[in-house]
Amino acid sequence: MKSVFLCVFLLMQGGIYSQIGSVIEFIDPSLFKGKGVIFVENLSPPIQLPKNAKIINLTKEQVYISELIFLNQFSQNATLAFFNNKNIKKYFWYYNRQYLGFKDENGRINVIINLLNFRNKKIAEKKFEGWGEEYFIGFGEYYEKNTLRISVNIDLCKVDVW
């Protein structure tokens, strides 16, 4: 009986490790209050990547650089006029982040930052259930108002809405 319990326990632990092993936690209180997760290259995201793009493992340094580019370049992009007069760091302060890296066909490193609004934590925890383990996409009015996906090209220091 003890051996059956031990086997079940070990199997359960293995499942937990495999889920946690697919992301790397990224927290930097100087950039934002929320939490971040970096997805590793074995992820099959539910989004369309550019032609010939290859998912890569990002380092924490690359994520940090992408956050700095995002915070400094986002409001200067003409296609994002809605945010031009706002303090971007303050506006996205309570957003949790998901990071996915890929190299484009020119070999440039790009980071997709999936921003999820956790200002109202009680509602967000229900609406974004499982966000720390799975790449999150939501549809409907709530998600339109509380999510934003951007792409940061680290090599060109360029930010675009994804």
Summary of the structure (lengths in Angstrom):
residues: 162
radius of gyration: 17.5
end to end distance: 53.0
largest distance: 66.1
contacts: 421
relative contact order: 0.17
helix: 36%
strand: 25%
